[in-house]
Amino acid sequence: MSIVCTVGKQKYDKDIIFNSNDILLYSVTMKIVFLGVGEAFDENLPNNSHLIITEKTKLLLDCGYDIPKQLWKYNPDQNLLDAVYISHQHADHYFGLTALFMRMWEEERKKPITIICQNGFKDNFERVMEFAYPGFSKNFKFKIKFIEVDKNTRIKFNDLELSFADTVHSGNNLAIRTKNKEKSISYSGDGMFNENTEKLYRNCDLLIHEAYLYDKKIIGHACIMDLVKMAEGNNIKYLALTHLQRDFRRNDLEEIKDKVKNNELKVIIPEPLDEYNL
């Protein structure tokens, strides 16, 4: 198994990848689009958010205030998404839902959409929606379904199995593991890992994890050095580092890349709108 960045003249034909000479390269069972990779207040990089694509499902992981434009750049189809997962109730992880849904309404979406979230999120979301665009949500032609989860929940959504675990963060954050028949992707949301999340991440093909600094520990966030060690110890094949502190990433990115080179664990630091196939 390898993760291959989609570049050059490669093209998609359903879940099969061909090169420019129409030679079969490999079969794709899950695809990840890194819509945003930045921390909350980065002036250059959009918020931490990612799109998982499988044969039957398009699942958005978090939707901060920068993310709707990123999603529309990738694919403006109002019917693209099947579901949105919200890891926790911080603005850089869910305030983009208002614009996202308003454009769906404007473009006459009728297909239902599901929000997978923690208990209590529904009421807060409805308040935010009403504050942002008073009275509009009652005109939506699409139904918004809420599935509330906690750290012990396991659910089936289309062709994906979803499970969750709590992290150590200033807000109640749930990491998520998504799995189809062959591959698995885990996403931390925000927060330092613990025994519960290590168990959730174990043996996954790709772990997307927030990391604030290299080896300095910041309460409520992970650091790169601890993440690499954890990933090595849990047979994680690929580790994607996102949510790096803005000055640290801007000034030290090349040095970071040199430090995280590893023959066993493959570490990537994605850019916005990078696409990888599992």
C-alpha positions in Angstrom: 0.0 0.0 0.0 1.2 3.5 -0.7 -0.3 7.0 -0.7 0.3 8.7 -4.0 -0.1 12.4 -4.5 -2.2 13.1 -7.5 -0.1 15.3 -9.8 0.8 15.8 -13.4 -1.4 14.1 -16.0 -2.9 11.4 -13.9 -6.6 11.2 -14.0 -9.4 9.5 -12.1 -11.9 7.0 -13.5 -14.2 6.1 -10.6 -11.9 4.4 -8.1 -9.2 3.3 -10.6 -6.2 5.5 -11.4 -4.6 5.6 -14.8 -1.7 7.6 -16.1 -1.7 9.7 -19.3 -1.1 6.6 -21.4 -4.2 4.9 -19.9 -2.0 2.3 -18.2 -3.6 1.0 -15.0 -1.6 2.1 -12.0 -3.5 1.1 -8.9 -7.0 0.8 -7.4 -8.1 3.5 -4.9 -10.5 2.6 -2.1 -10.2 5.9 -0.2 -9.1 9.4 -1.2 -8.3 12.3 1.1 -8.3 15.9 0.1 -6.5 18.3 2.5 -8.8 21.3 2.1 -7.1 23.2 4.9 -4.1 22.5 7.1 -3.7 25.7 9.2 -4.3 26.6 12.8 -7.1 28.9 13.9 -5.4 32.2 13.3 -3.1 31.6 10.4 -3.4 34.4 7.8 -2.0 32.2 5.0 -3.4 28.7 5.5 -7.1 27.8 5.8 -8.4 25.9 8.9 -7.8 22.3 9.5 -10.3 20.4 7.4 -10.3 17.4 5.1 -12.6 15.6 2.7 -12.8 11.8 2.6 -14.0 10.2 -0.6 -15.0 6.6 -1.0 -17.1 4.8 -3.5 -20.3 5.7 -1.7 -19.5 8.5 0.6 -18.1 12.1 0.7 -17.5 13.0 4.3 -16.2 16.4 5.3 -14.0 16.5 8.5 -14.7 19.8 10.3 -15.8 23.0 8.6 -14.2 26.1 10.0 -14.8 29.6 8.7 -12.2 29.3 5.9 -13.4 26.0 4.6 -16.4 26.7 2.4 -14.3 28.5 -0.2 -11.8 25.7 -0.2 -14.5 23.1 -0.8 -16.0 25.2 -3.6 -12.5 25.5 -5.2 -12.2 21.7 -5.1 -15.7 21.0 -6.3 -18.6 23.5 -6.3 -21.4 20.9 -6.7 -24.0 21.7 -4.1 -24.8 18.0 -3.8 -21.2 16.8 -3.3 -21.3 16.2 0.4 -23.1 13.3 2.2 -22.1 14.3 5.7 -20.0 16.6 7.8 -18.2 15.5 11.0 -17.6 18.2 13.6 -14.9 17.3 16.1 -15.7 20.0 18.6 -17.3 23.4 19.1 -14.6 25.8 18.3 -15.2 28.4 15.6 -12.3 27.2 13.4 -14.0 23.8 13.2 -17.6 24.6 12.5 -18.4 28.3 11.8 -18.1 27.6 8.1 -21.3 25.6 8.2 -23.5 28.7 7.8 -22.0 29.7 4.5 -21.8 26.1 3.3 -25.5 25.6 3.9 -26.6 29.0 2.6 -24.9 28.3 -0.8 -26.6 24.8 -0.8 -29.9 26.6 -0.3 -29.1 29.3 -2.9 -28.2 26.6 -5.5 -31.4 24.6 -4.6 -30.0 21.5 -3.0 -32.7 19.0 -2.1 -30.5 16.1 -1.1 -30.4 15.5 2.7 -27.2 16.1 4.6 -26.0 14.6 7.8 -24.1 16.3 10.6 -22.2 13.9 12.9 -21.5 15.6 16.1 -21.3 15.5 19.9 -24.4 15.7 22.1 -25.6 19.3 22.4 -24.1 20.5 19.1 -27.5 20.7 17.3 -28.9 23.4 19.6 -25.7 25.5 19.3 -25.6 25.1 15.5 -29.2 26.2 15.1 -28.4 29.3 17.2 -25.4 30.2 15.2 -27.3 29.6 11.9 -30.1 31.9 13.1 -27.6 34.6 14.3 -25.7 34.5 11.0 -28.7 34.4 8.6 -32.0 35.0 10.5 -34.9 33.1 9.2 -33.2 31.5 6.2 -32.9 27.9 7.5 -36.7 27.5 7.5 -36.5 27.9 3.7 -34.0 25.1 3.2 -35.3 22.5 0.8 -32.8 19.9 2.1 -33.1 18.1 5.4 -30.3 18.3 8.0 -30.1 15.1 9.9 -28.0 15.0 13.2 -26.3 11.9 14.5 -25.0 12.5 18.0 -22.0 10.5 19.1 -19.7 10.1 22.1 -16.3 8.4 22.7 -17.9 5.0 23.0 -20.0 5.2 19.8 -19.6 3.1 16.7 -21.7 3.7 13.7 -22.1 2.6 10.1 -22.5 5.4 7.6 -22.9 4.2 4.0 -19.7 2.2 3.3 -17.8 3.6 6.3 -17.5 2.4 9.8 -17.0 5.3 12.2 -15.6 5.2 15.8 -14.5 7.9 18.2 -12.2 8.7 21.1 -11.6 11.7 23.3 -8.5 13.8 23.2 -6.9 16.3 25.7 -8.0 19.7 24.6 -9.5 22.9 26.0 -12.9 21.9 24.5 -14.5 18.5 24.4 -13.0 17.1 21.2 -13.5 13.7 19.7 -11.0 12.2 17.3 -12.6 10.0 14.5 -11.5 6.8 12.7 -13.1 6.1 9.4 -12.8 2.6 7.9 -14.1 0.9 4.8 -13.4 -2.8 3.8 -9.8 -2.2 3.0 -8.4 1.1 4.4 -8.7 3.4 7.4 -8.1 7.1 8.0 -8.1 8.7 11.5 -8.3 12.4 12.2 -7.5 14.0 15.5 -9.5 17.2 15.4 -7.7 19.2 18.1 -5.9 17.9 21.2 -3.1 15.7 22.6 -3.5 12.0 22.2 -4.1 9.7 25.2 -4.6 5.9 25.8 -8.1 6.1 24.2 -6.9 7.8 21.0 -3.8 5.7 20.7 -6.1 2.7 20.6 -8.4 4.4 18.1 -5.4 5.2 15.8 -3.6 1.8 16.1 -2.8 0.2 12.7 -4.5 2.9 10.6 -3.3 3.6 7.1 -3.3 7.4 7.5 -3.4 9.5 10.7 -4.1 13.2 10.2 -3.1 14.8 13.5 -2.7 18.4 14.7 0.8 19.4 15.8 1.5 22.8 17.2 5.3 22.8 17.7 8.2 20.4 17.2 9.1 19.3 20.8 7.6 22.0 23.0 4.5 20.8 24.8 1.5 23.2 24.7 -1.5 22.3 26.8 -4.3 21.0 24.7 -2.2 20.3 21.6 0.3 17.7 20.4 3.9 18.2 19.4 5.6 16.6 16.4 8.2 14.7 18.4 5.6 13.0 20.6 3.4 12.2 17.6 6.1 10.5 15.6 7.0 8.3 18.6 3.4 7.4 19.2 2.8 6.7 15.5 5.8 4.4 15.3 4.6 2.5 18.4 1.1 1.9 17.0 1.9 0.7 13.5 0.6 3.8 11.7 1.7 3.8 8.1 1.4 7.4 7.2 1.3 10.5 9.5 0.0 13.8 8.1 1.0 16.8 10.3 -1.5 19.7 10.2 -2.4 22.7 12.4 1.3 23.8 12.8 1.8 27.1 14.7 1.8 29.7 11.9 5.2 31.3 12.7 6.8 27.9 13.3 5.6 26.5 9.9 6.5 29.7 8.0 10.0 29.9 9.4 11.0 26.3 10.0 9.2 24.2 7.5 12.2 22.8 5.6 14.0 22.0 8.9 10.9 20.2 10.1 10.8 18.1 7.0 14.4 17.0 7.5 13.8 16.2 11.2 10.7 14.0 10.5 12.3 11.8 7.7 11.8 8.2 8.8 12.3 5.0 6.9 9.5 3.1 8.7 6.9 5.8 9.3 6.0 8.0 6.3 5.5 11.6 7.5 3.9 14.2 5.3 3.2 17.9 5.8 0.4 18.6 3.3 -0.5 21.9 1.6 -4.0 23.1 1.1 -5.9 21.1 -1.6 -3.3 18.3 -1.8 -4.9 15.0 -2.7 -3.7 11.6 -1.7 -5.0 8.2 -2.6 -5.0 5.1 -0.4 
